């Protein structure tokens, strides 16, 4: 007996499966199992051998070819499909299907089947055993319903799903005022902004480090000059419009793209998805003519591109909304062609934001001001450090916090404080944020006559940005109200520690700190330091006060703890110095005598 199947067994089994599938019988799975049992083992082995033979020969059966060409599942359960980056799920109502879109059609039931299908260049889905379904140019929702209906007409059992697996790629054109016009590859989930930025972005290199100073006198081993690192700073081409971009469809429709409004509202209508064959036209931008400006209580004040139809509310949204400091009113200043103010208007901010009658349509060149209410609330603070109980930074008011109040907040002076040496430093008042400190230096030097030391001191003060404030902290701490001062934001108070010593420095035998003796004179500290050296200039000795750093003669002040005594050096002069001095005096006397003789002769004549 031959081990092959009978010629009549296969048509009978196939007919049974078709009948039960058409009737929707619940015994369909049992029929399939019966069919497998009816098929003899040699037939199953024959199918397996043929499959192995065709794979080894590099050829496939028509059924295998059809399923794999349609994108059927691989052994690992999924087919490889391109993945496009997306900013969110696709809206089936707005997504338009086109060639190269990849779909997954699933049949879930007794017969489980999952096919991946690609829309053909003619715009159709070819579904095995179902037929051709035209889908190009239709919304995704309509395509899903139509495919489900057509598959249901063939497979009546189980659940049928139609899913867009991967959006298609296509070519769009970018034209107009951009850096790199041309054609770009896009997907159906890409928006106009992506292609615009690809063609309108400038890459500007900027150095992030400077070269170290090199010396040729004493080169060190291993030293080398390193090239500065560069960072790439992106900037949109300043001649490219971002609010009046035109999107030209193949359907001859024209859509206006407004990227500024899209960033402000996240409304897809201002930045629509791209379609096959779209042309993006970017007009040239003239911000000095086509502009709107907004100032005041908004989060992003400045000048913005004008677009026809702009309203007060839309400009405020582009400026990222109002701040809590807004007073409740907004005004418009409009200029005529001759540059003079032609009209002004003031409207309620709430009515503008709600789209009421005050939400006026703007014209090119309008200046908008969101009025700001007076609000002096800031993080005003002053810092105190050194010999106090609780050093740190403390909040103060803008107008009426005194130094005595700050001392009380800090717990008062420490037992070892030196109040007469305390100093109050205050920030230098600048002309403004937009004015360079170099201009302040130039402005101050316009009529000044500085020597080298004064110039260096003045420049250093401007560089540090702080100046001392006259304040007698000892009297203030003692409760003397007439000596109290008002604090300003950023004030810094430093109270030194009383070391009960006096620093004797300069031309003495043993310079250094000496114990402070109340009421002691200059001679006591000089003697304690070993006396003056032969190089000392005794008559020029000065006392430097700890708090003010003032240089005072010893007989004009009482030497206090923390003061410094400076004994300068007597600079010796050689013979050439005195010879030059005599020469200069002789020259001066000779010139004076000559002038006197001439005057005498002229007077007598």
C-alpha positions as a Python dict, from the first residue, in 0.01 Angstrom:
ca = {
    (1, 'X'): (0, 0, 0),
    (2, 'X'): (139, 342, -94),
    (3, 'X'): (221, 577, 198),
    (4, 'X'): (88, 890, 20),
    (5, 'X'): (-249, 1057, 75),
    (6, 'X'): (-544, 964, -131),
    (7, 'X'): (-637, 1213, -397),
    (8, 'X'): (-989, 1248, -256),
    (9, 'X'): (-895, 1314, 113),
    (10, 'X'): (-752, 1664, 73),
    (11, 'X'): (-1052, 1820, -117),
    (12, 'X'): (-1292, 1670, 141),
    (13, 'X'): (-1105, 1821, 437),
    (14, 'X'): (-1071, 2157, 262),
    (15, 'X'): (-1445, 2164, 189),
    (16, 'X'): (-1532, 2086, 553),
    (17, 'X'): (-1315, 2373, 678),
    (18, 'X'): (-1470, 2619, 433),
    (19, 'X'): (-1827, 2519, 528),
    (20, 'X'): (-1770, 2555, 903),
    (21, 'X'): (-1580, 2882, 862),
    (22, 'X'): (-1862, 3031, 652),
    (23, 'X'): (-2130, 2925, 904),
    (24, 'X'): (-1932, 3059, 1199),
    (25, 'X'): (-1954, 2722, 1373),
    (26, 'X'): (-1798, 2699, 1720),
    (27, 'X'): (-1659, 2357, 1624),
    (28, 'X'): (-1420, 2513, 1376),
    (29, 'X'): (-1117, 2436, 1588),
    (30, 'X'): (-1230, 2076, 1625),
    (31, 'X'): (-1268, 2049, 1246),
    (32, 'X'): (-913, 2180, 1201),
    (33, 'X'): (-784, 1921, 1445),
    (34, 'X'): (-985, 1651, 1265),
    (35, 'X'): (-830, 1757, 936),
    (36, 'X'): (-482, 1722, 1080),
    (37, 'X'): (-572, 1374, 1206),
    (38, 'X'): (-717, 1272, 869),
    (39, 'X'): (-399, 1374, 691),
    (40, 'X'): (-158, 1081, 702),
    (41, 'X'): (183, 1129, 860),
    (42, 'X'): (373, 1074, 532),
    (43, 'X'): (186, 1374, 384),
    (44, 'X'): (289, 1600, 675),
    (45, 'X'): (645, 1475, 643),
    (46, 'X'): (630, 1542, 271),
    (47, 'X'): (525, 1905, 335),
    (48, 'X'): (815, 1945, 582),
    (49, 'X'): (1064, 1790, 338),
    (50, 'X'): (947, 2016, 58),
    (51, 'X'): (981, 2320, 279),
    (52, 'X'): (1335, 2220, 372),
    (53, 'X'): (1422, 2150, 11),
    (54, 'X'): (1291, 2485, -111),
    (55, 'X'): (1480, 2670, 162),
    (56, 'X'): (1799, 2490, 77),
    (57, 'X'): (1757, 2565, -295),
    (58, 'X'): (1690, 2935, -227),
    (59, 'X'): (1335, 2916, -370),
    (60, 'X'): (1002, 2957, -194),
    (61, 'X'): (654, 2833, -256),
    (62, 'X'): (393, 3077, -388),
    (63, 'X'): (213, 3074, -51),
    (64, 'X'): (536, 3153, 140),
    (65, 'X'): (630, 3423, -108),
    (66, 'X'): (289, 3589, -84),
    (67, 'X'): (282, 3595, 296),
    (68, 'X'): (640, 3720, 338),
    (69, 'X'): (601, 3983, 69),
    (70, 'X'): (291, 4100, 256),
    (71, 'X'): (498, 4134, 575),
    (72, 'X'): (393, 3825, 773),
    (73, 'X'): (539, 3752, 1118),
    (74, 'X'): (890, 3621, 1152),
    (75, 'X'): (995, 3345, 1388),
    (76, 'X'): (1063, 3591, 1670),
    (77, 'X'): (705, 3716, 1654),
    (78, 'X'): (761, 4061, 1497),
    (79, 'X'): (879, 4190, 1163),
    (80, 'X'): (1144, 4458, 1135),
    (81, 'X'): (972, 4791, 1062),
    (82, 'X'): (1124, 5140, 1059),
    (83, 'X'): (1065, 5344, 1372),
    (84, 'X'): (1020, 5722, 1337),
    (85, 'X'): (1060, 5957, 1638),
    (86, 'X'): (725, 6105, 1737),
    (87, 'X'): (605, 6379, 1971),
    (88, 'X'): (292, 6185, 2069),
    (89, 'X'): (31, 5937, 1943),
    (90, 'X'): (-110, 5982, 1594),
    (91, 'X'): (-460, 6127, 1565),
    (92, 'X'): (-648, 5882, 1334),
    (93, 'X'): (-891, 6156, 1232),
    (94, 'X'): (-622, 6385, 1088),
    (95, 'X'): (-357, 6140, 968),
    (96, 'X'): (-382, 6092, 589),
    (97, 'X'): (-271, 5752, 455),
    (98, 'X'): (-34, 5731, 159),
    (99, 'X'): (210, 5500, -24),
    (100, 'X'): (467, 5314, 192),
    (101, 'X'): (260, 5332, 511),
    (102, 'X'): (296, 5000, 694),
    (103, 'X'): (-13, 4839, 850),
    (104, 'X'): (-61, 4535, 1067),
    (105, 'X'): (-386, 4343, 1011),
    (106, 'X'): (-464, 4093, 1285),
    (107, 'X'): (-731, 3821, 1304),
    (108, 'X'): (-776, 3699, 1662),
    (109, 'X'): (-988, 3392, 1720),
    (110, 'X'): (-984, 3023, 1641),
    (111, 'X'): (-777, 3111, 1337),
    (112, 'X'): (-501, 3353, 1449),
    (113, 'X'): (-329, 3545, 1173),
    (114, 'X'): (-121, 3863, 1172),
    (115, 'X'): (-4, 4027, 850),
    (116, 'X'): (208, 4333, 791),
    (117, 'X'): (100, 4515, 477),
    (118, 'X'): (260, 4804, 288),
    (119, 'X'): (54, 5055, 93),
    (120, 'X'): (150, 5015, -271),
    (121, 'X'): (280, 5301, -488),
    (122, 'X'): (-69, 5316, -639),
    (123, 'X'): (-217, 5375, -295),
    (124, 'X'): (-374, 5035, -222),
    (125, 'X'): (-346, 4763, 41),
    (126, 'X'): (-313, 4413, -105),
    (127, 'X'): (-465, 4174, 153),
    (128, 'X'): (-409, 3803, 80),
    (129, 'X'): (-735, 3611, 24),
    (130, 'X'): (-927, 3941, 55),
    (131, 'X'): (-817, 4158, -234),
    (132, 'X'): (-714, 4517, -309),
    (133, 'X'): (-837, 4805, -89),
    (134, 'X'): (-773, 5167, -207),
    (135, 'X'): (-653, 5374, 89),
    (136, 'X'): (-435, 5663, -38),
    (137, 'X'): (-552, 6013, 51),
    (138, 'X'): (-803, 5891, 310),
    (139, 'X'): (-800, 5960, 684),
    (140, 'X'): (-666, 5678, 898),
    (141, 'X'): (-1001, 5629, 1071),
    (142, 'X'): (-1177, 5571, 739),
    (143, 'X'): (-904, 5331, 622),
    (144, 'X'): (-925, 5123, 940),
    (145, 'X'): (-1305, 5091, 910),
    (146, 'X'): (-1290, 4998, 542),
    (147, 'X'): (-1017, 4735, 588),
    (148, 'X'): (-1201, 4582, 883),
    (149, 'X'): (-1519, 4562, 674),
    (150, 'X'): (-1344, 4396, 382),
    (151, 'X'): (-1159, 4143, 603),
    (152, 'X'): (-1480, 4067, 794),
    (153, 'X'): (-1650, 3973, 467),
    (154, 'X'): (-1392, 3698, 428),
    (155, 'X'): (-1327, 3598, 792),
    (156, 'X'): (-1647, 3601, 994),
    (157, 'X'): (-1498, 3460, 1312),
    (158, 'X'): (-1277, 3636, 1572),
    (159, 'X'): (-1173, 3997, 1630),
    (160, 'X'): (-1016, 4196, 1347),
    (161, 'X'): (-768, 4478, 1417),
    (162, 'X'): (-605, 4723, 1177),
    (163, 'X'): (-305, 4917, 1313),
    (164, 'X'): (-69, 5167, 1152),
    (165, 'X'): (269, 5014, 1239),
    (166, 'X'): (509, 5268, 1084),
    (167, 'X'): (445, 5595, 902),
    (168, 'X'): (580, 5638, 554),
    (169, 'X'): (874, 5851, 437),
    (170, 'X'): (857, 6088, 142),
    (171, 'X'): (1018, 6395, -14),
    (172, 'X'): (929, 6759, 61),
    (173, 'X'): (1080, 7080, -74),
    (174, 'X'): (1210, 7379, 123),
    (175, 'X'): (1235, 7709, -60),
    (176, 'X'): (1271, 8078, 12),
    (177, 'X'): (1489, 8269, 259),
    (178, 'X'): (1679, 7980, 422),
    (179, 'X'): (2042, 7877, 439),
    (180, 'X'): (2001, 7538, 270),
    (181, 'X'): (1703, 7523, 32),
    (182, 'X'): (1635, 7193, -140),
    (183, 'X'): (1457, 6862, -90),
    (184, 'X'): (1437, 6679, 243),
    (185, 'X'): (1321, 6338, 353),
    (186, 'X'): (1034, 6348, 601),
    (187, 'X'): (784, 6114, 759),
    (188, 'X'): (412, 6156, 790),
    (189, 'X'): (450, 6242, 1158),
    (190, 'X'): (705, 6519, 1097),
    (191, 'X'): (589, 6877, 1116),
    (192, 'X'): (693, 7182, 917),
    (193, 'X'): (917, 7304, 1201),
    (194, 'X'): (1159, 7010, 1168),
    (195, 'X'): (1236, 7066, 800),
    (196, 'X'): (1243, 7445, 849),
    (197, 'X'): (1508, 7419, 1118),
    (198, 'X'): (1715, 7178, 909),
    (199, 'X'): (1736, 7441, 637),
    (200, 'X'): (1741, 7763, 842),
    (201, 'X'): (1975, 7687, 1132),
    (202, 'X'): (2317, 7850, 1152),
    (203, 'X'): (2604, 7674, 1328),
    (204, 'X'): (2828, 7935, 1491),
    (205, 'X'): (3153, 7820, 1657),
    (206, 'X'): (3243, 7990, 1985),
    (207, 'X'): (3560, 7946, 2195),
    (208, 'X'): (3503, 7821, 2548),
    (209, 'X'): (3857, 7854, 2687),
    (210, 'X'): (4156, 8084, 2639),
    (211, 'X'): (4517, 7998, 2576),
    (212, 'X'): (4741, 8000, 2887),
    (213, 'X'): (5025, 8251, 2899),
    (214, 'X'): (5351, 8104, 2773),
    (215, 'X'): (5702, 8217, 2862),
    (216, 'X'): (6020, 8151, 2670),
    (217, 'X'): (6254, 8231, 2959),
    (218, 'X'): (6200, 7918, 3166),
    (219, 'X'): (6006, 7655, 2970),
    (220, 'X'): (5875, 7369, 3178),
    (221, 'X'): (5891, 7010, 3050),
    (222, 'X'): (5561, 6888, 2914),
    (223, 'X'): (5417, 7238, 2859),
    (224, 'X'): (5239, 7274, 2529),
    (225, 'X'): (4993, 7508, 2367),
    (226, 'X'): (4644, 7353, 2357),
    (227, 'X'): (4391, 7448, 2094),
    (228, 'X'): (4081, 7609, 2247),
    (229, 'X'): (3774, 7388, 2254),
    (230, 'X'): (3486, 7502, 2038),
    (231, 'X'): (3117, 7464, 2102),
    (232, 'X'): (2852, 7471, 1833),
    (233, 'X'): (2590, 7739, 1899),
    (234, 'X'): (2272, 7709, 1693),
    (235, 'X'): (2084, 8015, 1575),
    (236, 'X'): (1797, 8054, 1331),
    (237, 'X'): (1884, 8256, 1021),
    (238, 'X'): (1779, 8612, 1104),
    (239, 'X'): (1639, 8672, 754),
    (240, 'X'): (1398, 8376, 770),
    (241, 'X'): (1038, 8437, 868),
    (242, 'X'): (898, 8208, 1138),
    (243, 'X'): (540, 8336, 1151),
    (244, 'X'): (443, 8371, 783),
    (245, 'X'): (566, 8041, 637),
    (246, 'X'): (352, 7903, 353),
    (247, 'X'): (286, 7530, 315),
    (248, 'X'): (183, 7445, -43),
    (249, 'X'): (-5, 7114, -72),
    (250, 'X'): (-31, 6896, -381),
    (251, 'X'): (-405, 6950, -354),
    (252, 'X'): (-332, 7320, -432),
    (253, 'X'): (-430, 7419, -78),
    (254, 'X'): (-213, 7675, 101),
    (255, 'X'): (-165, 7660, 477),
    (256, 'X'): (-1, 7941, 679),
    (257, 'X'): (247, 7815, 939),
    (258, 'X'): (317, 8020, 1253),
    (259, 'X'): (592, 7861, 1461),
    (260, 'X'): (584, 8130, 1731),
    (261, 'X'): (215, 8068, 1794),
    (262, 'X'): (272, 7693, 1792),
    (263, 'X'): (536, 7726, 2063),
    (264, 'X'): (302, 7948, 2264),
    (265, 'X'): (-18, 7744, 2227),
    (266, 'X'): (93, 7394, 2116),
    (267, 'X'): (-191, 7407, 1861),
    (268, 'X'): (-122, 7169, 1570),
    (269, 'X'): (-297, 7398, 1324),
    (270, 'X'): (-4, 7643, 1345),
    (271, 'X'): (251, 7366, 1271),
    (272, 'X'): (73, 7094, 1070),
    (273, 'X'): (215, 6752, 981),
    (274, 'X'): (375, 6716, 640),
    (275, 'X'): (233, 6525, 344),
    (276, 'X'): (375, 6377, 28),
    (277, 'X'): (510, 6641, -210),
    (278, 'X'): (461, 6941, 20),
    (279, 'X'): (648, 7261, -63),
    (280, 'X'): (754, 7483, 229),
    (281, 'X'): (810, 7846, 129),
    (282, 'X'): (986, 8073, 382),
    (283, 'X'): (948, 8448, 312),
    (284, 'X'): (1223, 8695, 392),
    (285, 'X'): (1203, 8869, 728),
    (286, 'X'): (1250, 9244, 784),
    (287, 'X'): (1214, 9276, 1161),
    (288, 'X'): (1278, 9651, 1149),
    (289, 'X'): (959, 9696, 946),
    (290, 'X'): (737, 9394, 1005),
    (291, 'X'): (734, 9389, 1383),
    (292, 'X'): (527, 9411, 1698),
    (293, 'X'): (682, 9501, 2031),
    (294, 'X'): (558, 9422, 2378),
    (295, 'X'): (700, 9546, 2706),
    (296, 'X'): (603, 9555, 3071),
    (297, 'X'): (466, 9276, 3286),
    (298, 'X'): (515, 8984, 3046),
    (299, 'X'): (749, 8689, 3078),
    (300, 'X'): (931, 8745, 2748),
    (301, 'X'): (925, 9114, 2650),
    (302, 'X'): (1078, 9212, 2319),
    (303, 'X'): (1024, 9257, 1947),
    (304, 'X'): (838, 8991, 1747),
    (305, 'X'): (753, 8934, 1384),
    (306, 'X'): (416, 9073, 1271),
    (307, 'X'): (157, 8845, 1115),
    (308, 'X'): (-170, 8956, 963),
    (309, 'X'): (-458, 8898, 1204),
    (310, 'X'): (-256, 8931, 1523),
    (311, 'X'): (-451, 9040, 1828),
    (312, 'X'): (-353, 9162, 2170),
    (313, 'X'): (-420, 8819, 2320),
    (314, 'X'): (-206, 8637, 2062),
    (315, 'X'): (89, 8873, 2113),
    (316, 'X'): (65, 8826, 2491),
    (317, 'X'): (66, 8448, 2443),
    (318, 'X'): (374, 8473, 2220),
    (319, 'X'): (539, 8675, 2500),
    (320, 'X'): (468, 8376, 2731),
    (321, 'X'): (184, 8541, 2920),
    (322, 'X'): (169, 8808, 3188),
    (323, 'X'): (356, 8812, 3518),
    (324, 'X'): (195, 8850, 3863),
    (325, 'X'): (308, 9215, 3856),
    (326, 'X'): (55, 9305, 3583),
    (327, 'X'): (-173, 9588, 3695),
    (328, 'X'): (-478, 9484, 3493),
    (329, 'X'): (-445, 9721, 3194),
    (330, 'X'): (-274, 9703, 2858),
    (331, 'X'): (-212, 9990, 2618),
    (332, 'X'): (-136, 10021, 2246),
    (333, 'X'): (77, 10296, 2093),
    (334, 'X'): (47, 10326, 1714),
    (335, 'X'): (266, 10535, 1484),
    (336, 'X'): (183, 10698, 1154),
    (337, 'X'): (402, 10674, 844),
    (338, 'X'): (585, 10993, 945),
    (339, 'X'): (689, 10839, 1278),
    (340, 'X'): (453, 11041, 1495),
    (341, 'X'): (204, 10886, 1736),
    (342, 'X'): (-128, 10851, 1555),
    (343, 'X'): (-337, 10684, 1824),
    (344, 'X'): (-319, 10531, 2168),
    (345, 'X'): (-560, 10307, 2353),
    (346, 'X'): (-590, 10155, 2701),
    (347, 'X'): (-787, 9835, 2762),
    (348, 'X'): (-869, 9596, 3044),
    (349, 'X'): (-630, 9302, 3052),
    (350, 'X'): (-892, 9051, 3169),
    (351, 'X'): (-1122, 9137, 2876),
    (352, 'X'): (-829, 9101, 2636),
    (353, 'X'): (-727, 8757, 2763),
    (354, 'X'): (-1091, 8636, 2757),
    (355, 'X'): (-1129, 8736, 2390),
    (356, 'X'): (-1372, 9019, 2458),
    (357, 'X'): (-1422, 9343, 2272),
    (358, 'X'): (-1097, 9483, 2409),
    (359, 'X'): (-897, 9213, 2227),
    (360, 'X'): (-805, 9451, 1945),
    (361, 'X'): (-653, 9356, 1611),
    (362, 'X'): (-297, 9485, 1586),
    (363, 'X'): (-126, 9657, 1296),
    (364, 'X'): (232, 9645, 1179),
    (365, 'X'): (457, 9848, 1410),
    (366, 'X'): (224, 9860, 1710),
    (367, 'X'): (389, 9891, 2052),
    (368, 'X'): (209, 9714, 2335),
    (369, 'X'): (264, 9783, 2705),
    (370, 'X'): (126, 9554, 2975),
    (371, 'X'): (117, 9796, 3264),
    (372, 'X'): (297, 9696, 3582),
    (373, 'X'): (182, 9780, 3932),
    (374, 'X'): (424, 9920, 4186),
    (375, 'X'): (579, 9634, 4380),
    (376, 'X'): (895, 9678, 4586),
    (377, 'X'): (894, 9325, 4721),
    (378, 'X'): (1240, 9182, 4667),
    (379, 'X'): (1471, 8951, 4852),
    (380, 'X'): (1650, 9233, 5033),
    (381, 'X'): (1920, 9106, 5268),
    (382, 'X'): (2236, 9209, 5453),
    (383, 'X'): (2519, 8993, 5582),
    (384, 'X'): (2713, 9020, 5905),
    (385, 'X'): (3022, 8817, 5980),
    (386, 'X'): (3297, 8796, 6235),
    (387, 'X'): (3267, 8848, 6610),
    (388, 'X'): (2888, 8832, 6656),
    (389, 'X'): (2679, 8566, 6826),
    (390, 'X'): (2503, 8441, 6510),
    (391, 'X'): (2682, 8547, 6190),
    (392, 'X'): (2497, 8502, 5862),
    (393, 'X'): (2263, 8665, 5611),
    (394, 'X'): (1942, 8826, 5735),
    (395, 'X'): (1637, 8964, 5552),
    (396, 'X'): (1588, 9340, 5567),
    (397, 'X'): (1331, 9584, 5434),
    (398, 'X'): (1383, 9816, 5143),
    (399, 'X'): (1364, 10137, 5348),
    (400, 'X'): (1382, 10120, 5727),
    (401, 'X'): (1610, 9844, 5861),
    (402, 'X'): (1891, 9986, 6073),
    (403, 'X'): (2230, 9846, 6165),
    (404, 'X'): (2127, 9822, 6529),
    (405, 'X'): (1834, 9598, 6432),
    (406, 'X'): (2067, 9372, 6236),
    (407, 'X'): (2301, 9351, 6535),
    (408, 'X'): (2008, 9246, 6756),
    (409, 'X'): (1904, 8982, 6500),
    (410, 'X'): (2261, 8848, 6507),
    (411, 'X'): (2253, 8819, 6887),
    (412, 'X'): (2474, 9121, 6948),
    (413, 'X'): (2849, 9152, 6955),
    (414, 'X'): (3058, 8865, 7086),
    (415, 'X'): (3257, 8920, 7409),
    (416, 'X'): (3583, 8932, 7215),
    (417, 'X'): (3456, 9173, 6944),
    (418, 'X'): (3652, 9479, 6837),
    (419, 'X'): (3369, 9721, 6745),
    (420, 'X'): (3599, 10015, 6663),
    (421, 'X'): (3754, 9799, 6392),
    (422, 'X'): (3421, 9701, 6228),
    (423, 'X'): (3357, 9801, 5869),
    (424, 'X'): (3040, 9832, 5661),
    (425, 'X'): (3079, 9768, 5286),
    (426, 'X'): (2810, 9870, 5037),
    (427, 'X'): (2765, 9786, 4670),
    (428, 'X'): (2858, 10056, 4422),
    (429, 'X'): (2552, 10191, 4244),
    (430, 'X'): (2584, 10118, 3875),
    (431, 'X'): (2437, 10330, 3599),
    (432, 'X'): (2228, 10041, 3469),
    (433, 'X'): (2228, 9686, 3338),
    (434, 'X'): (2288, 9793, 2979),
    (435, 'X'): (2588, 10017, 3055),
    (436, 'X'): (2938, 9875, 3069),
    (437, 'X'): (3151, 9943, 3382),
    (438, 'X'): (3422, 10067, 3145),
    (439, 'X'): (3201, 10359, 3053),
    (440, 'X'): (3165, 10447, 3421),
    (441, 'X'): (3544, 10457, 3454),
    (442, 'X'): (3579, 10674, 3144),
    (443, 'X'): (3303, 10906, 3263),
    (444, 'X'): (3468, 10949, 3604),
    (445, 'X'): (3809, 11022, 3451),
    (446, 'X'): (3684, 11291, 3217),
    (447, 'X'): (3799, 11581, 3440),
    (448, 'X'): (4014, 11395, 3691),
    (449, 'X'): (4385, 11437, 3759),
    (450, 'X'): (4500, 11108, 3911),
    (451, 'X'): (4850, 10998, 3983),
    (452, 'X'): (4950, 10636, 3937),
    (453, 'X'): (4857, 10525, 4291),
    (454, 'X'): (4521, 10703, 4289),
    (455, 'X'): (4433, 10556, 3949),
    (456, 'X'): (4512, 10204, 4062),
    (457, 'X'): (4309, 10252, 4381),
    (458, 'X'): (4009, 10393, 4195),
    (459, 'X'): (4004, 10116, 3934),
    (460, 'X'): (4035, 9851, 4204),
    (461, 'X'): (3733, 9994, 4389),
    (462, 'X'): (3523, 9983, 4073),
    (463, 'X'): (3637, 9629, 4007),
    (464, 'X'): (3543, 9511, 4356),
    (465, 'X'): (3209, 9691, 4335),
    (466, 'X'): (3201, 9791, 4705),
    (467, 'X'): (3283, 10105, 4903),
    (468, 'X'): (3306, 10155, 5281),
    (469, 'X'): (3026, 10327, 5476),
    (470, 'X'): (3109, 10549, 5772),
    (471, 'X'): (2957, 10379, 6076),
    (472, 'X'): (3065, 10380, 6442),
    (473, 'X'): (2965, 10025, 6532),
    (474, 'X'): (3089, 10071, 6891),
    (475, 'X'): (2846, 10359, 6955),
    (476, 'X'): (2563, 10185, 6766),
    (477, 'X'): (2608, 9868, 6972),
    (478, 'X'): (2602, 10082, 7286),
    (479, 'X'): (2258, 10214, 7189),
    (480, 'X'): (2345, 10561, 7058),
    (481, 'X'): (2064, 10624, 6807),
    (482, 'X'): (2226, 10928, 6648),
    (483, 'X'): (2507, 10708, 6513),
    (484, 'X'): (2274, 10445, 6366),
    (485, 'X'): (2255, 10403, 5987),
    (486, 'X'): (1998, 10258, 5745),
    (487, 'X'): (2101, 9942, 5563),
    (488, 'X'): (2067, 9872, 5193),
    (489, 'X'): (2033, 9547, 5001),
    (490, 'X'): (2364, 9362, 4982),
    (491, 'X'): (2538, 9544, 5268),
    (492, 'X'): (2820, 9349, 5432),
    (493, 'X'): (2922, 9412, 5793),
    (494, 'X'): (3249, 9265, 5920),
    (495, 'X'): (3330, 9277, 6293),
    (496, 'X'): (3689, 9169, 6373),
    (497, 'X'): (3802, 8987, 6686),
    (498, 'X'): (3981, 9188, 6953),
    (499, 'X'): (4324, 9030, 6991),
    (500, 'X'): (4425, 9302, 7240),
    (501, 'X'): (4738, 9372, 7045),
    (502, 'X'): (4903, 9639, 6829),
    (503, 'X'): (5098, 9558, 6514),
    (504, 'X'): (5435, 9734, 6501),
    (505, 'X'): (5588, 9707, 6156),
    (506, 'X'): (5852, 9868, 5940),
    (507, 'X'): (6201, 9972, 6052),
    (508, 'X'): (6203, 9820, 6401),
    (509, 'X'): (6422, 9546, 6543),
    (510, 'X'): (6144, 9295, 6612),
    (511, 'X'): (5835, 9376, 6397),
    (512, 'X'): (5512, 9201, 6492),
    (513, 'X'): (5216, 9210, 6729),
    (514, 'X'): (5273, 9364, 7072),
    (515, 'X'): (5032, 9342, 7368),
    (516, 'X'): (4799, 9641, 7386),
    (517, 'X'): (4834, 9850, 7697),
    (518, 'X'): (4551, 10102, 7752),
    (519, 'X'): (4685, 10459, 7748),
    (520, 'X'): (5035, 10359, 7637),
    (521, 'X'): (5220, 10598, 7406),
    (522, 'X'): (5408, 10537, 7081),
    (523, 'X'): (5743, 10509, 7256),
    (524, 'X'): (5620, 10212, 7463),
    (525, 'X'): (5541, 10002, 7155),
    (526, 'X'): (5860, 10106, 6972),
    (527, 'X'): (6065, 10001, 7272),
    (528, 'X'): (5872, 9674, 7304),
    (529, 'X'): (5959, 9602, 6938),
    (530, 'X'): (6333, 9644, 7008),
    (531, 'X'): (6357, 10006, 6906),
    (532, 'X'): (6408, 10166, 6567),
    (533, 'X'): (6681, 10054, 6332),
    (534, 'X'): (6945, 10279, 6178),
    (535, 'X'): (6739, 10300, 5858),
    (536, 'X'): (6428, 10435, 6034),
    (537, 'X'): (6280, 10778, 5959),
    (538, 'X'): (6162, 10864, 6307),
    (539, 'X'): (5976, 11181, 6219),
    (540, 'X'): (5746, 11009, 5967),
    (541, 'X'): (5614, 10733, 6197),
    (542, 'X'): (5234, 10693, 6164),
    (543, 'X'): (4950, 10509, 6341),
    (544, 'X'): (4709, 10325, 6108),
    (545, 'X'): (4362, 10296, 6261),
    (546, 'X'): (4203, 9949, 6240),
    (547, 'X'): (3858, 10049, 6123),
    (548, 'X'): (3917, 10340, 5883),
    (549, 'X'): (4280, 10259, 5781),
    (550, 'X'): (4356, 10629, 5828),
    (551, 'X'): (4724, 10726, 5870),
    (552, 'X'): (4746, 10952, 6176),
    (553, 'X'): (5039, 11107, 6360),
    (554, 'X'): (5096, 10948, 6698),
    (555, 'X'): (5039, 11267, 6898),
    (556, 'X'): (4697, 11317, 6734),
    (557, 'X'): (4531, 10989, 6836),
    (558, 'X'): (4514, 10738, 7114),
    (559, 'X'): (4661, 10404, 7021),
    (560, 'X'): (4384, 10143, 7046),
    (561, 'X'): (4370, 9767, 7024),
    (562, 'X'): (4392, 9656, 6661),
    (563, 'X'): (4584, 9964, 6544),
    (564, 'X'): (4906, 9939, 6343),
    (565, 'X'): (5225, 10143, 6389),
    (566, 'X'): (5435, 10195, 6079),
    (567, 'X'): (5797, 10312, 6095),
    (568, 'X'): (5912, 10410, 5744),
    (569, 'X'): (6262, 10377, 5603),
    (570, 'X'): (6501, 10670, 5573),
    (571, 'X'): (6613, 10659, 5209),
    (572, 'X'): (6987, 10755, 5183),
    (573, 'X'): (7102, 10965, 4890),
    (574, 'X'): (7448, 10944, 4728),
    (575, 'X'): (7671, 11227, 4606),
    (576, 'X'): (7521, 11231, 4259),
    (577, 'X'): (7180, 11312, 4406),
    (578, 'X'): (7314, 11619, 4589),
    (579, 'X'): (7523, 11721, 4288),
    (580, 'X'): (7214, 11712, 4069),
    (581, 'X'): (7019, 11906, 4330),
    (582, 'X'): (7288, 12180, 4342),
    (583, 'X'): (7296, 12190, 3963),
    (584, 'X'): (6922, 12235, 3941),
    (585, 'X'): (6927, 12512, 4201),
    (586, 'X'): (7212, 12689, 4021),
    (587, 'X'): (7032, 12669, 3691),
    (588, 'X'): (6718, 12813, 3847),
    (589, 'X'): (6907, 13100, 4012),
    (590, 'X'): (7090, 13183, 3688),
    (591, 'X'): (6767, 13194, 3495),
    (592, 'X'): (6604, 13409, 3758),
    (593, 'X'): (6897, 13655, 3756),
    (594, 'X'): (6889, 13676, 3378),
    (595, 'X'): (6520, 13756, 3381),
    (596, 'X'): (6575, 14017, 3651),
    (597, 'X'): (6847, 14192, 3452),
    (598, 'X'): (6630, 14202, 3141),
    (599, 'X'): (6341, 14348, 3334),
    (600, 'X'): (6571, 14612, 3488),
    (601, 'X'): (6707, 14717, 3148),
    (602, 'X'): (6363, 14737, 2990),
    (603, 'X'): (6237, 14946, 3281),
    (604, 'X'): (6525, 15195, 3262),
    (605, 'X'): (6491, 15238, 2886),
}
